Amino acid sequence: MIIKHFIDVSLFSCELPLTTDPLFYLFAVPPVLVLGISKSGFGIGIGSLAVPLMALTVSVPQAAAIAMPVLLFVDLLGLAAFRKHNDAALLRFLIPFGLLGTVLGALNMATALVLLLFVPVGVFTGFTLAKHSSPTLFNRLIYWGVGLTGTKLLWDAWH
């Protein structure tokens, strides 16, 4: 009772608004677990569905904020596991080009947003070509399309 007079006990009470909706936990816990497994290299990339699935019950920024600590934790575990097995020459090669790609992507955001409108047309065309052409021809067309798209994005970034 004497401690109560010296310390304000209300400072230690944590009344955060927690979600009690069971639907949220149904759409949040499994995707976050799969995200962690997929990020660690055991999944098949299905972890990318975690935020959209959580966004069914909470807002997208909240879903991203829930997933971000999991991503950070798994990245830190990966760095800790491989900290002694790094390849300095490979890092010297990758880091500058990674930074260059990030800068070019940031400079090219307006073009990317305009081209976003053509995504449904590209998907429909891709499905049609995949259905009506040989796999070799389809792969060649995909490589040419990716190359031309990359060239266009680089051209727009420089001009």
Residue, then its C-alpha position, 0 to 999 in steps of 0.5 A: m500500500i505504501i508503494k501506491h502512494f509513490i508510484d502511479v500504478s496507472l502508468f503500468s496498465c496497458e490498455l491497447p485496443l486488441t482485436t477480438d474478432p475471431l475472423f481476424y485471427l483466422f485471416a491473420v495467424p495462418p498467413v503470418l506463419v506461412l509468410g515467416i516460413s516462406k521468407s525463410g526459404f521453405g515455402i514456395g512464395i505463398g507468403s506474399l498472400a499474407v497482407p492481402l488475406m489480412a486486409l480482408t479483416v483490417s485495413v491494408p496499413q494495419a495488415a502491413a504493420i502486423a506483417m512487418p515485424v515478422l519479416l524483420f525478425v526472419d531477416l535478422l535470423g537469416l543475417a545471423a545464420f549466414r554472417k560468417h558465410n558472406d562473399a565480399a566480391l558478390l556483395r560488392f557487385l550486388i549492392p551498387f546494382g541493387l541501389l541503382g535499381t532502387v533509384l531507377g525504380a523511384l525515378n520511374m514511378a510515374t511511368a510504372l503507374v501509367l503502364l499499370l493500366f495495361v496489366p490486364v491486357g498483358v495478362f490476357t495476351g499472355f494467357t492467350l499466347a500460352k494456350h495457342s503456342s509452343p512452350t519454346l516460342f512462348n518462353r522466347l516471347i516472354y524473354w523478349g517482352v521482359g527485355l523490351t519492358g526493362t529497356k523502356l523503363l531504363w530509357d524513361a528513367w534516363h530521359 
